[in-house]
């Protein structure tokens, strides 16, 4: 959480981003939700003018999934952790770079999941999962410099599993579509 706060303070006091239409923009983002849930989340990316509104990024993250979410769909007693995992994001921004506006796109993530169950203390099942997500978000620049907030919603599905989510005879029933919502804190600057 300290890292997220430090980035937010640094971005707010940073000089305005003087990006022209032909500038290459780079960004760094933190996800406070992951820090608040015992993990981390960050991403680095590029918004090149040749990509015509498309921004590409790589991310790494981990978190403890709150029981309210992990126990949906009849999964009472399960505990779910996302161990250090990664993703590639490709988002299209409807407004010109550096302006407030909607974005949409997707990601491909490789999740390293660890399942536990209250009825089997000390036991766990590790599962690897390849999961694409559809994403919609909004980027807001409250101070009209490189700092921004980006709330976003993702809906994902599991394509492949490496391992079984069975702990102490209890099988985890994955939702057919997995939702995720957060608000990222970021800074975008011209190179």
ABEGO torsion letter per residue (X at the ends): XAAAAAAAAAAAABBBBBBBAABBBBBBBBBAAAAAAGBBBBBBBBBBAAAGGBBBBBBBBBBBBBAAAAABGGABGBBBBBBBBBBBBBBBBABBBGBBEBBBEBBBBBBBBBBBBAABBGBBBBBBBBBBBBBBBBBBBAAGBABBBBBBBBBBBBABBBEBBBBGGBBBBBBABBBBBBBBBBBBBBX
